Amino acid sequence: MPSSVPVRRAAVSLTLCGTLLAGATACGGSSEDTATAAAPSTSSSAEKQKFAKTRFVANAGLAAGATYQWIVKPYRAGKFKKGAGGRKFALIKAGLAGAFTYNRLKAATKNAKGDPTLSKAVAPLTSGIDALKDLPSKLRKGEGTDSVVNSFDDIIKDVKGAGSSAGAEVKDKVPSAGELTKG
């Protein structure tokens, strides 16, 4: 029986090599086929607008969820006050959530440009979104948490209002803690 093991291994490896070789040659084709396959499919302007609204709603929803879950809610619970239990950890999470929110709002603004109605509604908010850029570091340090939290809360309300006025209702979607660290 010991001699059957090497024979089996040889048979399996030959079969595997044959399969890989056949698969590799089957994937090759004429240059006409690859040129046709490589050409991107075009979407109608209506499809682009639909996807722009969908992406806007998804990104703005994640920003709103992160803001509420890790910035507004802990603030209202008093987690940011000096001497509060778990303050340092709450501030670190709020700082990450702030960076995540800024990132998602920038993406939502970019998505809004694909839809004319949404673009007009969101355009006045870009300066407010840009103002959020430095606030996550202030949150992590615990500096001026009252004004920082209010800034995030206000801009999220404005983005939600702009979205609903353009027919793209934004609902909070809380990202996982892992998503916060990825940005």
OpenMM code with the backbone's topology and positions (N, CA, C; nanometers):
from openmm import Vec3, app, unit

residues = "MET PRO SER SER VAL PRO VAL ARG ARG ALA ALA VAL SER LEU THR LEU CYS GLY THR LEU LEU ALA GLY ALA THR ALA CYS GLY GLY SER SER GLU ASP THR ALA THR ALA ALA ALA PRO SER THR SER SER SER ALA GLU LYS GLN LYS PHE ALA LYS THR ARG PHE VAL ALA ASN ALA GLY LEU ALA ALA GLY ALA THR TYR GLN TRP ILE VAL LYS PRO TYR ARG ALA GLY LYS PHE LYS LYS GLY ALA GLY GLY ARG LYS PHE ALA LEU ILE LYS ALA GLY LEU ALA GLY ALA PHE THR TYR ASN ARG LEU LYS ALA ALA THR LYS ASN ALA LYS GLY ASP PRO THR LEU SER LYS ALA VAL ALA PRO LEU THR SER GLY ILE ASP ALA LEU LYS ASP LEU PRO SER LYS LEU ARG LYS GLY GLU GLY THR ASP SER VAL VAL ASN SER PHE ASP ASP ILE ILE LYS ASP VAL LYS GLY ALA GLY SER SER ALA GLY ALA GLU VAL LYS ASP LYS VAL PRO SER ALA GLY GLU LEU THR LYS GLY".split()
positions = [
    Vec3(0.0791, -0.1205, 0.0000),
    Vec3(0.0000, 0.0000, 0.0000),
    Vec3(0.0837, 0.1275, 0.0000),
    Vec3(0.2058, 0.1277, 0.0556),
    Vec3(0.2818, 0.2511, 0.0553),
    Vec3(0.3094, 0.3035, -0.0853),
    Vec3(0.3173, 0.2172, -0.1843),
    Vec3(0.3488, 0.2633, -0.3191),
    Vec3(0.2290, 0.3301, -0.3866),
    Vec3(0.1086, 0.3070, -0.3380),
    Vec3(-0.0093, 0.3677, -0.4018),
    Vec3(-0.0200, 0.5175, -0.3716),
    Vec3(0.0382, 0.5644, -0.2601),
    Vec3(0.0321, 0.7067, -0.2257),
    Vec3(0.1067, 0.7918, -0.3281),
    Vec3(0.2321, 0.7591, -0.3644),
    Vec3(0.3001, 0.8407, -0.4663),
    Vec3(0.2298, 0.8366, -0.6021),
    Vec3(0.1706, 0.7219, -0.6339),
    Vec3(0.1005, 0.7110, -0.7614),
    Vec3(-0.0224, 0.8027, -0.7608),
    Vec3(-0.0948, 0.8042, -0.6485),
    Vec3(-0.2111, 0.8918, -0.6374),
    Vec3(-0.1706, 1.0382, -0.6474),
    Vec3(-0.0622, 1.0713, -0.5801),
    Vec3(-0.0150, 1.2113, -0.5862),
    Vec3(0.0223, 1.2498, -0.7287),
    Vec3(0.0872, 1.1616, -0.7981),
    Vec3(0.1268, 1.1886, -0.9358),
    Vec3(0.0029, 1.2049, -1.0242),
    Vec3(-0.0960, 1.1184, -1.0026),
    Vec3(-0.2180, 1.1254, -1.0833),
    Vec3(-0.2929, 1.2558, -1.0554),
    Vec3(-0.3009, 1.2943, -0.9289),
    Vec3(-0.3700, 1.4183, -0.8929),
    Vec3(-0.2965, 1.5387, -0.9513),
    Vec3(-0.1660, 1.5407, -0.9404),
    Vec3(-0.0912, 1.6552, -0.9921),
    Vec3(-0.0965, 1.6619, -1.1442),
    Vec3(-0.0949, 1.5486, -1.2122),
    Vec3(-0.1077, 1.5499, -1.3584),
    Vec3(-0.2468, 1.5990, -1.3999),
    Vec3(-0.3483, 1.5538, -1.3303),
    Vec3(-0.4848, 1.5980, -1.3600),
    Vec3(-0.4979, 1.7485, -1.3372),
    Vec3(-0.4434, 1.7959, -1.2264),
    Vec3(-0.4490, 1.9381, -1.1949),
    Vec3(-0.3745, 2.0208, -1.2991),
    Vec3(-0.2558, 1.9776, -1.3369),
    Vec3(-0.1790, 2.0498, -1.4392),
    Vec3(-0.2524, 2.0520, -1.5722),
    Vec3(-0.3123, 1.9394, -1.6097),
    Vec3(-0.3885, 1.9330, -1.7342),
    Vec3(-0.5071, 2.0272, -1.7319),
    Vec3(-0.5751, 2.0332, -1.6175),
    Vec3(-0.6905, 2.1226, -1.6037),
    Vec3(-0.6478, 2.2686, -1.6140),
    Vec3(-0.5396, 2.3028, -1.5461),
    Vec3(-0.4903, 2.4403, -1.5515),
    Vec3(-0.4453, 2.4786, -1.6910),
    Vec3(-0.3791, 2.3857, -1.7589),
    Vec3(-0.3326, 2.4121, -1.8945),
    Vec3(-0.4512, 2.4306, -1.9886),
    Vec3(-0.5515, 2.3452, -1.9770),
    Vec3(-0.6704, 2.3568, -2.0621),
    Vec3(-0.7443, 2.4863, -2.0322),
    Vec3(-0.7519, 2.5239, -1.9046),
    Vec3(-0.8188, 2.6482, -1.8675),
    Vec3(-0.7451, 2.7701, -1.9195),
    Vec3(-0.6130, 2.7656, -1.9142),
    Vec3(-0.5339, 2.8795, -1.9613),
    Vec3(-0.5467, 2.8976, -2.1116),
    Vec3(-0.5499, 2.7880, -2.1865),
    Vec3(-0.5629, 2.8009, -2.3316),
    Vec3(-0.7046, 2.8377, -2.3711),
    Vec3(-0.8015, 2.7976, -2.2921),
    Vec3(-0.9399, 2.8326, -2.3217),
    Vec3(-0.9660, 2.9807, -2.2978),
    Vec3(-0.8911, 3.0411, -2.2067),
    Vec3(-0.9103, 3.1834, -2.1773),
    Vec3(-0.8557, 3.2716, -2.2870),
    Vec3(-0.7573, 3.2237, -2.3610),
    Vec3(-0.6993, 3.3035, -2.4680),
    Vec3(-0.7962, 3.3105, -2.5834),
    Vec3(-0.8026, 3.4215, -2.6496),
    Vec3(-0.8945, 3.4354, -2.7626),
    Vec3(-0.8347, 3.5307, -2.8627),
    Vec3(-0.9110, 3.5628, -2.9627),
    Vec3(-0.8608, 3.6568, -3.0615),
    Vec3(-0.8594, 3.7968, -3.0025),
    Vec3(-0.7836, 3.8851, -3.0644),
    Vec3(-0.7732, 4.0210, -3.0125),
    Vec3(-0.9052, 4.0956, -3.0268),
    Vec3(-0.9901, 4.0557, -3.1240),
    Vec3(-1.1203, 4.1189, -3.1399),
    Vec3(-1.2079, 4.0933, -3.0183),
    Vec3(-1.2018, 3.9709, -2.9640),
    Vec3(-1.2836, 3.9365, -2.8484),
    Vec3(-1.2440, 4.0192, -2.7266),
    Vec3(-1.1134, 4.0354, -2.7060),
    Vec3(-1.0693, 4.1090, -2.5880),
    Vec3(-1.1000, 4.2572, -2.6017),
    Vec3(-1.0933, 4.3116, -2.7214),
    Vec3(-1.1244, 4.4525, -2.7396),
    Vec3(-1.2718, 4.4789, -2.7124),
    Vec3(-1.3561, 4.3876, -2.7555),
    Vec3(-1.4988, 4.4027, -2.7316),
    Vec3(-1.5305, 4.3882, -2.5835),
    Vec3(-1.4666, 4.2924, -2.5194),
    Vec3(-1.4930, 4.2679, -2.3779),
    Vec3(-1.4392, 4.3801, -2.2903),
    Vec3(-1.3326, 4.4452, -2.3337),
    Vec3(-1.2714, 4.5496, -2.2530),
    Vec3(-1.3458, 4.6828, -2.2637),
    Vec3(-1.4281, 4.6987, -2.3653),
    Vec3(-1.4998, 4.8247, -2.3819),
    Vec3(-1.6024, 4.8399, -2.2709),
    Vec3(-1.5999, 4.9523, -2.2008),
    Vec3(-1.6965, 4.9714, -2.0917),
    Vec3(-1.8361, 4.9933, -2.1470),
    Vec3(-1.9321, 4.9437, -2.0735),
    Vec3(-2.0695, 4.9657, -2.1167),
    Vec3(-2.1113, 5.1049, -2.0706),
    Vec3(-2.1840, 5.1705, -2.1556),
    Vec3(-2.2271, 5.3058, -2.1202),
    Vec3(-2.3648, 5.2990, -2.0574),
    Vec3(-2.3883, 5.3872, -1.9639),
    Vec3(-2.5185, 5.3959, -1.8980),
    Vec3(-2.5891, 5.5191, -1.9490),
    Vec3(-2.7185, 5.5115, -1.9521),
    Vec3(-2.7931, 5.6304, -1.9912),
    Vec3(-2.7812, 5.7338, -1.8794),
    Vec3(-2.8111, 5.8573, -1.9131),
    Vec3(-2.8005, 5.9623, -1.8108),
    Vec3(-2.8989, 5.9374, -1.6976),
    Vec3(-3.0127, 5.8763, -1.7269),
    Vec3(-3.1098, 5.8458, -1.6215),
    Vec3(-3.0524, 5.7437, -1.5235),
    Vec3(-2.9802, 5.6435, -1.5759),
    Vec3(-2.9185, 5.5435, -1.4886),
    Vec3(-2.8103, 5.6063, -1.4022),
    Vec3(-2.7293, 5.6943, -1.4606),
    Vec3(-2.6245, 5.7601, -1.3833),
    Vec3(-2.6849, 5.8425, -1.2706),
    Vec3(-2.7937, 5.9131, -1.2989),
    Vec3(-2.8601, 5.9936, -1.1969),
    Vec3(-2.9160, 5.9057, -1.0865),
    Vec3(-2.9748, 5.7943, -1.1259),
    Vec3(-3.0316, 5.7031, -1.0271),
    Vec3(-2.9214, 5.6503, -0.9359),
    Vec3(-2.8118, 5.6103, -0.9942),
    Vec3(-2.7023, 5.5589, -0.9136),
    Vec3(-2.6381, 5.6689, -0.8302),
    Vec3(-2.6368, 5.7908, -0.8814),
    Vec3(-2.5803, 5.9022, -0.8053),
    Vec3(-2.6637, 5.9261, -0.6796),
    Vec3(-2.7943, 5.9233, -0.6927),
    Vec3(-2.8806, 5.9422, -0.5760),
    Vec3(-2.8639, 5.8280, -0.4766),
    Vec3(-2.8552, 5.7065, -0.5283),
    Vec3(-2.8392, 5.5896, -0.4419),
    Vec3(-2.7087, 5.5968, -0.3652),
    Vec3(-2.6028, 5.6319, -0.4340),
    Vec3(-2.4727, 5.6440, -0.3673),
    Vec3(-2.4726, 5.7580, -0.2663),
    Vec3(-2.5366, 5.8679, -0.3037),
    Vec3(-2.5472, 5.9804, -0.2109),
    Vec3(-2.6187, 5.9379, -0.0831),
    Vec3(-2.7317, 5.8708, -0.0982),
    Vec3(-2.8100, 5.8267, 0.0174),
    Vec3(-2.7282, 5.7308, 0.1037),
    Vec3(-2.6550, 5.6388, 0.0409),
    Vec3(-2.5745, 5.5425, 0.1166),
    Vec3(-2.4628, 5.6129, 0.1943),
    Vec3(-2.3892, 5.6991, 0.1286),
    Vec3(-2.2785, 5.7686, 0.1950),
    Vec3(-2.3267, 5.8656, 0.3022),
    Vec3(-2.4302, 5.9405, 0.2717),
    Vec3(-2.4835, 6.0351, 0.3704),
    Vec3(-2.5456, 5.9605, 0.4884),
    Vec3(-2.6086, 5.8473, 0.4623),
    Vec3(-2.6661, 5.7663, 0.5693),
    Vec3(-2.5598, 5.7117, 0.6634),
    Vec3(-2.4483, 5.6665, 0.6077),
    Vec3(-2.3368, 5.6194, 0.6914),
    Vec3(-2.2786, 5.7336, 0.7748),
    Vec3(-2.2661, 5.8505, 0.7137),
    Vec3(-2.2150, 5.9674, 0.7872),
    Vec3(-2.3097, 6.0048, 0.9005),
    Vec3(-2.4388, 6.0043, 0.8716),
    Vec3(-2.5377, 6.0402, 0.9734),
    Vec3(-2.5393, 5.9377, 1.0863),
    Vec3(-2.5311, 5.8105, 1.0512),
    Vec3(-2.5306, 5.7050, 1.1528),
    Vec3(-2.4083, 5.7125, 1.2426),
    Vec3(-2.2921, 5.7355, 1.1830),
    Vec3(-2.1686, 5.7462, 1.2619),
    Vec3(-2.1737, 5.8680, 1.3537),
    Vec3(-2.2241, 5.9778, 1.3017),
    Vec3(-2.2332, 6.0996, 1.3826),
    Vec3(-2.3242, 6.0783, 1.5027),
    Vec3(-2.4388, 6.0199, 1.4779),
    Vec3(-2.5319, 6.0008, 1.5887),
    Vec3(-2.4787, 5.8987, 1.6900),
    Vec3(-2.4329, 5.7849, 1.6403),
    Vec3(-2.3928, 5.6754, 1.7298),
    Vec3(-2.2693, 5.7088, 1.8124),
    Vec3(-2.1683, 5.7700, 1.7523),
    Vec3(-2.0410, 5.7852, 1.8213),
    Vec3(-2.0027, 5.9284, 1.8566),
    Vec3(-2.0857, 6.0260, 1.8164),
    Vec3(-2.0563, 6.1644, 1.8536),
    Vec3(-2.1723, 6.2240, 1.9348),
    Vec3(-2.2897, 6.2305, 1.8766),
    Vec3(-2.4028, 6.2977, 1.9422),
    Vec3(-2.4516, 6.2199, 2.0648),
    Vec3(-2.4735, 6.0917, 2.0480),
    Vec3(-2.5277, 6.0101, 2.1576),
    Vec3(-2.4352, 6.0082, 2.2802),
    Vec3(-2.3044, 5.9829, 2.2649),
    Vec3(-2.2173, 5.9879, 2.3825),
    Vec3(-2.2088, 6.1278, 2.4443),
    Vec3(-2.2149, 6.2303, 2.3598),
    Vec3(-2.2112, 6.3674, 2.4102),
    Vec3(-2.3322, 6.3939, 2.4997),
    Vec3(-2.4487, 6.3555, 2.4512),
    Vec3(-2.5713, 6.3758, 2.5299),
    Vec3(-2.5708, 6.2930, 2.6580),
    Vec3(-2.5014, 6.1788, 2.6555),
    Vec3(-2.4923, 6.0936, 2.7750),
    Vec3(-2.3870, 6.1445, 2.8735),
    Vec3(-2.3144, 6.2500, 2.8367),
    Vec3(-2.2149, 6.3087, 2.9255),
    Vec3(-2.0806, 6.2390, 2.9234),
    Vec3(-2.0540, 6.1582, 2.8214),
    Vec3(-1.9278, 6.0828, 2.8133),
    Vec3(-1.8071, 6.1712, 2.7825),
    Vec3(-1.8291, 6.2920, 2.7316),
    Vec3(-1.7184, 6.3792, 2.6953),
    Vec3(-1.6776, 6.4738, 2.8079),
    Vec3(-1.7510, 6.4739, 2.9172),
    Vec3(-1.7203, 6.5638, 3.0286),
    Vec3(-1.5995, 6.5127, 3.1058),
    Vec3(-1.5207, 6.6068, 3.1577),
    Vec3(-1.4028, 6.5694, 3.2363),
    Vec3(-1.4465, 6.4869, 3.3563),
    Vec3(-1.3732, 6.3781, 3.3799),
    Vec3(-1.4019, 6.2905, 3.4927),
    Vec3(-1.5042, 6.1817, 3.4620),
    Vec3(-1.5642, 6.1832, 3.3433),
    Vec3(-1.6626, 6.0810, 3.3076),
    Vec3(-1.5910, 5.9485, 3.2822),
    Vec3(-1.6542, 5.8401, 3.3234),
    Vec3(-1.5966, 5.7074, 3.3006),
    Vec3(-1.5925, 5.6750, 3.1521),
    Vec3(-1.4795, 5.6289, 3.1043),
    Vec3(-1.4643, 5.5939, 2.9632),
    Vec3(-1.4530, 5.7135, 2.8710),
    Vec3(-1.4190, 5.8295, 2.9267),
    Vec3(-1.4117, 5.9528, 2.8481),
    Vec3(-1.3082, 5.9421, 2.7365),
    Vec3(-1.1890, 5.8948, 2.7707),
    Vec3(-1.0809, 5.8893, 2.6717),
    Vec3(-1.1207, 5.8004, 2.5533),
    Vec3(-1.1750, 5.6839, 2.5844),
    Vec3(-1.2163, 5.5910, 2.4787),
    Vec3(-1.3293, 5.6512, 2.3949),
    Vec3(-1.4248, 5.7170, 2.4609),
    Vec3(-1.5363, 5.7801, 2.3894),
    Vec3(-1.4862, 5.8907, 2.2968),
    Vec3(-1.3873, 5.9671, 2.3419),
    Vec3(-1.3318, 6.0741, 2.2586),
    Vec3(-1.2543, 6.0182, 2.1396),
    Vec3(-1.1831, 5.9078, 2.1612),
    Vec3(-1.1097, 5.8453, 2.0505),
    Vec3(-1.2083, 5.7938, 1.9453),
    Vec3(-1.3137, 5.7260, 1.9904),
    Vec3(-1.4151, 5.6767, 1.8969),
    Vec3(-1.4836, 5.7931, 1.8254),
    Vec3(-1.5099, 5.9009, 1.8987),
    Vec3(-1.5731, 6.0173, 1.8368),
    Vec3(-1.4808, 6.0793, 1.7311),
    Vec3(-1.3512, 6.0817, 1.7597),
    Vec3(-1.2557, 6.1333, 1.6614),
    Vec3(-1.2537, 6.0486, 1.5351),
    Vec3(-1.2550, 5.9158, 1.5527),
    Vec3(-1.2605, 5.8263, 1.4364),
    Vec3(-1.3916, 5.8457, 1.3600),
    Vec3(-1.5004, 5.8572, 1.4346),
    Vec3(-1.6309, 5.8769, 1.3714),
    Vec3(-1.6347, 6.0101, 1.2967),
    Vec3(-1.5695, 6.1114, 1.3526),
    Vec3(-1.5645, 6.2405, 1.2855),
    Vec3(-1.4890, 6.2337, 1.1541),
    Vec3(-1.3770, 6.1649, 1.1538),
    Vec3(-1.3002, 6.1476, 1.0298),
    Vec3(-1.3805, 6.0667, 0.9279),
    Vec3(-1.4461, 5.9620, 0.9755),
    Vec3(-1.5302, 5.8791, 0.8888),
    Vec3(-1.6439, 5.9631, 0.8298),
    Vec3(-1.7083, 6.0419, 0.9137),
    Vec3(-1.8191, 6.1259, 0.8690),
    Vec3(-1.7722, 6.2243, 0.7626),
    Vec3(-1.6599, 6.2883, 0.7869),
    Vec3(-1.6053, 6.3829, 0.6889),
    Vec3(-1.5805, 6.3117, 0.5558),
    Vec3(-1.5193, 6.1930, 0.5621),
    Vec3(-1.4887, 6.1152, 0.4417),
    Vec3(-1.6160, 6.0802, 0.3656),
    Vec3(-1.7173, 6.0327, 0.4346),
    Vec3(-1.8423, 5.9926, 0.3695),
    Vec3(-1.9192, 6.1134, 0.3156),
    Vec3(-1.9136, 6.2256, 0.3864),
    Vec3(-1.9816, 6.3455, 0.3363),
    Vec3(-1.9142, 6.3989, 0.2111),
    Vec3(-1.7820, 6.3906, 0.2047),
    Vec3(-1.7108, 6.4314, 0.0829),
    Vec3(-1.7515, 6.3401, -0.0333),
    Vec3(-1.7618, 6.2096, -0.0054),
    Vec3(-1.8041, 6.1153, -0.1091),
    Vec3(-1.9482, 6.1437, -0.1516),
    Vec3(-2.0355, 6.1749, -0.0560),
    Vec3(-2.1751, 6.2053, -0.0875),
    Vec3(-2.1846, 6.3310, -0.1736),
    Vec3(-2.1020, 6.4297, -0.1439),
    Vec3(-2.1008, 6.5528, -0.2230),
    Vec3(-2.0588, 6.5221, -0.3665),
    Vec3(-1.9589, 6.4358, -0.3803),
    Vec3(-1.9122, 6.3957, -0.5136),
    Vec3(-2.0233, 6.3199, -0.5868),
    Vec3(-2.0938, 6.2307, -0.5141),
    Vec3(-2.2049, 6.1568, -0.5749),
    Vec3(-2.3166, 6.2503, -0.6185),
    Vec3(-2.3421, 6.3544, -0.5412),
    Vec3(-2.4512, 6.4474, -0.5716),
    Vec3(-2.4296, 6.5192, -0.7038),
    Vec3(-2.3053, 6.5313, -0.7463),
    Vec3(-2.2764, 6.5998, -0.8726),
    Vec3(-2.3322, 6.5245, -0.9926),
    Vec3(-2.3639, 6.3957, -0.9759),
    Vec3(-2.4195, 6.3165, -1.0850),
    Vec3(-2.5676, 6.3398, -1.1077),
    Vec3(-2.6332, 6.4108, -1.0194),
    Vec3(-2.7760, 6.4380, -1.0316),
    Vec3(-2.7966, 6.5893, -1.0233),
    Vec3(-2.8532, 6.6502, -1.1255),
    Vec3(-2.8659, 6.7964, -1.1258),
    Vec3(-2.9445, 6.8529, -1.0075),
    Vec3(-3.0560, 6.7914, -0.9728),
    Vec3(-3.1382, 6.8416, -0.8619),
    Vec3(-3.0638, 6.8287, -0.7303),
    Vec3(-3.0032, 6.7139, -0.7103),
    Vec3(-2.9280, 6.6892, -0.5874),
    Vec3(-2.8056, 6.7792, -0.5795),
    Vec3(-2.7412, 6.8018, -0.6926),
    Vec3(-2.6237, 6.8884, -0.6972),
    Vec3(-2.6573, 7.0304, -0.6518),
    Vec3(-2.7707, 7.0820, -0.6976),
    Vec3(-2.8132, 7.2165, -0.6583),
    Vec3(-2.8464, 7.2225, -0.5095),
    Vec3(-2.9052, 7.1150, -0.4577),
    Vec3(-2.9451, 7.1137, -0.3167),
    Vec3(-2.8254, 7.1031, -0.2234),
    Vec3(-2.7226, 7.0312, -0.2669),
    Vec3(-2.6065, 7.0057, -0.1810),
    Vec3(-2.4987, 7.1130, -0.1962),
    Vec3(-2.4963, 7.1830, -0.3071),
    Vec3(-2.3908, 7.2819, -0.3340),
    Vec3(-2.3668, 7.3807, -0.2199),
    Vec3(-2.4705, 7.4374, -0.1575),
    Vec3(-2.4452, 7.5324, -0.0486),
    Vec3(-2.3810, 7.4692, 0.0753),
    Vec3(-2.3823, 7.3369, 0.0838),
    Vec3(-2.3305, 7.2694, 0.2034),
    Vec3(-2.1820, 7.2363, 0.1965),
    Vec3(-2.1205, 7.2526, 0.0814),
    Vec3(-1.9810, 7.2111, 0.0666),
    Vec3(-1.8872, 7.2858, 0.1602),
    Vec3(-1.9105, 7.4128, 0.1823),
    Vec3(-1.8221, 7.4876, 0.2729),
    Vec3(-1.8382, 7.4371, 0.4167),
    Vec3(-1.9612, 7.4017, 0.4547),
    Vec3(-1.9848, 7.3462, 0.5886),
    Vec3(-1.9181, 7.2108, 0.6057),
    Vec3(-1.9219, 7.1295, 0.5008),
    Vec3(-1.8575, 6.9979, 0.5054),
    Vec3(-1.7068, 7.0149, 0.5131),
    Vec3(-1.6524, 7.1091, 0.4351),
    Vec3(-1.5077, 7.1335, 0.4395),
    Vec3(-1.4634, 7.1819, 0.5770),
    Vec3(-1.5506, 7.2522, 0.6466),
    Vec3(-1.5170, 7.3029, 0.7801),
    Vec3(-1.5045, 7.1906, 0.8831),
    Vec3(-1.5581, 7.0741, 0.8522),
    Vec3(-1.5506, 6.9602, 0.9453),
    Vec3(-1.4132, 6.8928, 0.9455),
    Vec3(-1.3296, 6.9272, 0.8493),
    Vec3(-1.2026, 6.8568, 0.8308),
    Vec3(-1.1153, 6.8516, 0.9567),
    Vec3(-1.1024, 6.9595, 1.0287),
    Vec3(-1.0127, 6.9646, 1.1445),
    Vec3(-1.0812, 6.9266, 1.2754),
    Vec3(-1.2108, 6.9085, 1.2729),
    Vec3(-1.2836, 6.8826, 1.3967),
    Vec3(-1.2571, 6.7457, 1.4598),
    Vec3(-1.2319, 6.6391, 1.3831),
    Vec3(-1.2039, 6.5106, 1.4486),
    Vec3(-1.0843, 6.5141, 1.5434),
    Vec3(-0.9806, 6.5875, 1.5071),
    Vec3(-0.8645, 6.5960, 1.5968),
    Vec3(-0.9011, 6.6702, 1.7254),
    Vec3(-0.9890, 6.7693, 1.7153),
    Vec3(-1.0344, 6.8400, 1.8358),
    Vec3(-1.1160, 6.7463, 1.9246),
    Vec3(-1.1957, 6.6609, 1.8622),
    Vec3(-1.2736, 6.5641, 1.9404),
    Vec3(-1.1821, 6.4677, 2.0147),
    Vec3(-1.0812, 6.4152, 1.9455),
    Vec3(-0.9890, 6.3208, 2.0101),
    Vec3(-0.9192, 6.3839, 2.1297),
    Vec3(-0.8888, 6.5133, 2.1176),
    Vec3(-0.8204, 6.5836, 2.2267),
    Vec3(-0.9170, 6.6320, 2.3345),
    Vec3(-1.0460, 6.6304, 2.3037),
    Vec3(-1.1452, 6.6763, 2.4005),
    Vec3(-1.1590, 6.8277, 2.4053),
    Vec3(-1.1168, 6.8961, 2.2997),
    Vec3(-1.1216, 7.0421, 2.2944),
    Vec3(-1.2542, 7.0903, 2.2357),
    Vec3(-1.3213, 7.1781, 2.3053),
    Vec3(-1.4431, 7.2416, 2.2541),
    Vec3(-1.5473, 7.1433, 2.2059),
    Vec3(-1.5723, 7.0396, 2.2834),
    Vec3(-1.6625, 6.9350, 2.2365),
    Vec3(-1.8035, 6.9855, 2.2092),
    Vec3(-1.8488, 7.0865, 2.2845),
    Vec3(-1.9842, 7.1383, 2.2626),
    Vec3(-2.0005, 7.1901, 2.1198),
    Vec3(-1.9099, 7.2766, 2.0778),
    Vec3(-1.9215, 7.3359, 1.9444),
    Vec3(-1.8944, 7.2327, 1.8344),
    Vec3(-1.8018, 7.1409, 1.8606),
    Vec3(-1.7688, 7.0393, 1.7608),
    Vec3(-1.8889, 6.9478, 1.7363),
    Vec3(-1.9493, 6.9018, 1.8449),
    Vec3(-2.0659, 6.8128, 1.8319),
    Vec3(-2.1792, 6.8849, 1.7608),
    Vec3(-2.2021, 7.0087, 1.7960),
    Vec3(-2.3084, 7.0862, 1.7306),
    Vec3(-2.2799, 7.1070, 1.5826),
    Vec3(-2.1539, 7.1262, 1.5460),
    Vec3(-2.1175, 7.1432, 1.4048),
    Vec3(-2.1510, 7.0169, 1.3262),
    Vec3(-2.1108, 6.9014, 1.3797),
    Vec3(-2.1404, 6.7756, 1.3118),
    Vec3(-2.2916, 6.7536, 1.3017),
    Vec3(-2.3619, 6.7756, 1.4107),
    Vec3(-2.5068, 6.7538, 1.4128),
    Vec3(-2.5773, 6.8463, 1.3138),
    Vec3(-2.5365, 6.9727, 1.3096),
    Vec3(-2.5997, 7.0692, 1.2192),
    Vec3(-2.5771, 7.0333, 1.0726),
    Vec3(-2.4551, 6.9957, 1.0370),
    Vec3(-2.4271, 6.9661, 0.8966),
    Vec3(-2.4993, 6.8392, 0.8535),
    Vec3(-2.5121, 6.7425, 0.9437),
    Vec3(-2.5869, 6.6207, 0.9101),
    Vec3(-2.7341, 6.6547, 0.8858),
    Vec3(-2.7904, 6.7399, 0.9693),
    Vec3(-2.9305, 6.7821, 0.9499),
    Vec3(-2.9466, 6.8539, 0.8165),
    Vec3(-2.8494, 6.9391, 0.7827),
    Vec3(-2.8551, 7.0117, 0.6556),
    Vec3(-2.8457, 6.9167, 0.5364),
    Vec3(-2.7576, 6.8179, 0.5446),
    Vec3(-2.7420, 6.7213, 0.4353),
    Vec3(-2.8695, 6.6385, 0.4201),
    Vec3(-2.9272, 6.5969, 0.5323),
    Vec3(-3.0529, 6.5216, 0.5257),
    Vec3(-3.1636, 6.6066, 0.4619),
    Vec3(-3.1697, 6.7339, 0.5006),
    Vec3(-3.2702, 6.8236, 0.4434),
    Vec3(-3.2500, 6.8440, 0.2946),
    Vec3(-3.1250, 6.8611, 0.2537),
    Vec3(-3.0951, 6.8792, 0.1118),
    Vec3(-3.1312, 6.7536, 0.0329),
    Vec3(-3.1010, 6.6397, 0.0901),
    Vec3(-3.1340, 6.5141, 0.0228),
    Vec3(-3.2838, 6.4959, 0.0059),
    Vec3(-3.3591, 6.5214, 0.1121),
    Vec3(-3.5039, 6.5018, 0.1016),
    Vec3(-3.5681, 6.6054, 0.0094),
    Vec3(-3.5129, 6.7262, 0.0024),
    Vec3(-3.5670, 6.8263, -0.0903),
    Vec3(-3.5426, 6.7870, -0.2359),
    Vec3(-3.4407, 6.7049, -0.2588),
    Vec3(-3.4096, 6.6589, -0.3944),
    Vec3(-3.4665, 6.5198, -0.4217),
    Vec3(-3.5463, 6.4687, -0.3288),
    Vec3(-3.6082, 6.3380, -0.3492),
    Vec3(-3.5206, 6.2205, -0.3114),
    Vec3(-3.4189, 6.2431, -0.2295),
    Vec3(-3.3287, 6.1367, -0.1857),
    Vec3(-3.3251, 6.1375, -0.0331),
    Vec3(-3.4206, 6.0695, 0.0269),
    Vec3(-3.4309, 6.0703, 0.1728),
    Vec3(-3.3153, 5.9921, 0.2348),
    Vec3(-3.2459, 6.0559, 0.3286),
    Vec3(-3.1305, 5.9959, 0.3951),
    Vec3(-3.1733, 5.9433, 0.5315),
    Vec3(-3.1450, 5.8153, 0.5551),
    Vec3(-3.1737, 5.7532, 0.6845),
    Vec3(-3.0416, 5.7119, 0.7483),
    Vec3(-3.0350, 5.7217, 0.8807),
    Vec3(-2.9135, 5.6840, 0.9519),
    Vec3(-2.8821, 5.5368, 0.9301),
    Vec3(-2.7567, 5.5081, 0.8989),
    Vec3(-2.7079, 5.3711, 0.8892),
    Vec3(-2.5789, 5.3669, 0.9695),
    Vec3(-2.5827, 5.2993, 1.0825),
    Vec3(-2.4676, 5.2982, 1.1721),
    Vec3(-2.3615, 5.2027, 1.1190),
    Vec3(-2.2418, 5.2551, 1.0892),
    Vec3(-2.1338, 5.1672, 1.0445),
    Vec3(-2.0752, 5.0904, 1.1632),
    Vec3(-2.0126, 4.9788, 1.1341),
    Vec3(-1.9479, 4.9022, 1.2404),
    Vec3(-1.8206, 4.9751, 1.2834),
    Vec3(-1.7688, 4.9357, 1.3978),
    Vec3(-1.6445, 4.9970, 1.4460),
    Vec3(-1.5305, 4.9700, 1.3484),
    Vec3(-1.5321, 4.8554, 1.2841),
    Vec3(-1.4298, 4.8236, 1.1839),
    Vec3(-1.4360, 4.9159, 1.0640),
    Vec3(-1.5570, 4.9525, 1.0224),
    Vec3(-1.5721, 5.0439, 0.9096),
    Vec3(-1.5197, 5.1830, 0.9447),
    Vec3(-1.5314, 5.2198, 1.0716),
    Vec3(-1.4811, 5.3509, 1.1137),
    Vec3(-1.3311, 5.3604, 1.0940),
    Vec3(-1.2603, 5.2548, 1.1275),
    Vec3(-1.1147, 5.2595, 1.1177),
    Vec3(-1.0683, 5.2563, 0.9730),
    Vec3(-1.1488, 5.1967, 0.8845),
    Vec3(-1.1131, 5.1932, 0.7428),
    Vec3(-1.1367, 5.3267, 0.6757),
    Vec3(-1.2341, 5.4036, 0.7277),
    Vec3(-1.2632, 5.5359, 0.6702),
    Vec3(-1.3581, 5.5211, 0.5629),
] * unit.nanometer
topology = app.Topology()
chain = topology.addChain("A")
for resn in residues:
    res = topology.addResidue(resn, chain)
    for name in ("N", "CA", "C"):
        topology.addAtom(name, app.Element.getBySymbol(name[0]), res)
